[in-house]
Each structure stands twice: as structure tokens, then as C-alpha cells.
Amino acid sequence: MVCLGLIALLFYNYFGKFSNFWRVLLLCSCGSFLYSYLSVALSRPGIAHPRNFPSASERQDHRFCHFCELVRERGTEHCEDCGVCIEGMDHHCPWVGKCIGRDNLTAFYVFLGCTFGNMIVCFIATSVAALPVRPPA
């Protein structure tokens, strides 16, 4: 998305079809998208750590994760891709390359909003720039 916005900005800027308004708007939308992506990609999802060594009865419980060797609390799921248990796990996001959990869920929602906003701005800006210029009457 950032590349799409920057390519549109450079391409249409080369032909002089963008006004200063669209230049600033494209740079702001690409910048907010990149910032929100990096904030999700670099944040921790909330990896569950063992509180204490589980007893034999807790090991038989269905909430016990045999991979991580811990008793999972409510909302904690094991991610097959990451190989760890995530507290408040929502899903494993392939676009970000990590799990979305309790600690980075809000940043992920901001990332989705910035992605959608960047798509709308890129679409409208390139549509406006691609319109034929009418000669003055």
C-alpha cells in the first residue's frame, strides 16, 4: 500500500497532475499506514508464560498446553505458526507475520483503519489525476 501511494505520487507528480493538497494527503496517508504497520509488527502480542510448575492433575486438564508446558488461562490459545501460547489471541496475521493478541489488538485495529484509509485516498487521488483536463471555456 505504501508503494502504491508513493508510486502514484511520483508518477502523477512527474506529469504535474497533482495539486499540493493531494501531495500532502498522499504523504500523510502513506506515513500513517507505515507507522501503524510498524507499530503492529514491532509490538508484542502477549505471550503467555508459565506461572508455576503444573502438577500432575493440571497436566491432565484440557487447558494444559503440551507444547509450551503451561496451564492456559481463559482466552489463551496456542499458535501453530509461532509455536507459543498467546493471551487473548485473536488470530495469526500473515500480513504482519505475527499473532494478534491482547497487547497488540488495538494497534492492529488502527492498522486496519489506516490501510482502508490509504486505499481510499490512493484511489481518489489517482482517479482525480487521471481525469482529462478540460480547456477553459
N, C-alpha and C positions, 0 to 999 in steps of 0.2 A: 504494500500500500504506500509506503514511503517512497519507494522507487517510482510508482505510478504517478504520484503527485509531483515529485521532483522532475521526472521526465516531461510531464505535461507543462510544468513551469518553464523548463529550459527550452522545450520545443516551441511553445507558443510565444515565449519571451523573445526567442530568436527572430520570429516573424513580426514582433511588435504588436501582437493581438491582445495582450493582457494589459489592463489598466493597473494602477498601483493598488487599488482595492483588492483585486483578485490575486495579485502577487503576495500581499500581506496575508490574506486569508488562506492561501495555499501553504505558505510557510508556517503559519500558526497551526493549521490542521495537521500538517506533516510532523511538526515538532511535538504537538500534544500526543499524537499517535505513537511516535517513537519513545517519548517519555513514559507513557503508560505501558507500552510493551516492555521496556526495560525494568520498570518497577515490578511488573509481574514476574518477569524472567529471573530477576535477581533476588526476589524475596523468598523467604522460607515458607513452605506450605503448612507447617505444623506437624513435624514428625513426632510420633509417639515414642516415648522412652519408657523402659520398664521401671516401675515404682519400687518394687522389691522382687525377690526371687519367688516365683509361684510355687505353691505347694502341689502335692500330687493330685489332690481333688480339683484344684484350679486348672491343672493341665488337662483334665478330662472334660472340662467345661467347653461348650461350643464357642465361647468368646475367646478362647485361647488361640493365639496365632503361633503355629509351629515353626514358621519361618523366622519370625522376629523374637520368639521366646518371651512373649508378654501377654498379659490378660488385657484384651481390648475393652475399652470403656464404650459407652453408647456413642454412636456416630463415628467410631474409628474403624477404618477399613484398610485392608492390605492391598497395596497396588502391585500388580504383577510386573508392570513396566519398570517401576522404580525399585522394587524389592524391599519396601519399608511400609510400616503402618502409618497412616495419615489421620490425624484427629480432625473430625468434621469434614471428611473427604467428600468432595462434590464429584470430581472426575479427573482423569488424566488427560491433559490437553496436549495433543500432538503439535499444535502450532507454537506453543510456548516451550514444549519439551519437558514439562514437569507437571506434578499434581497440583490441583486446585483444592485447597483445604481451608481450614479455619483461619489461618493467619494471612492468606493472600486472596481471599474471596472478594473482598471489597475492591481491591486493586484490579482484579480480573473483570469485575463489572464495569469499572471505569475504562479499562482497556476495550471492552466490547462497545461501549458508547463512543469512544474516540475512533474506533475502527469504522463504525457506522457513519459517524460524522465526517470522517475523512473521505469515505466513499461518496457521500452526497456532495461534498464540496468539490471533489475532483470531477464528478460527473457534470455538475452545473457549470463549473469553470470551463471545462473543455467544450461543453455544448454552447456556451456563450461565445467562446473564442472561435468556434467553427462556423458560426452564423455568417452568412455573406454580408459584407458591408455595403449598405445602400448609399448611392451617391446623394449628396444633398440636393433637395428639390429647388 
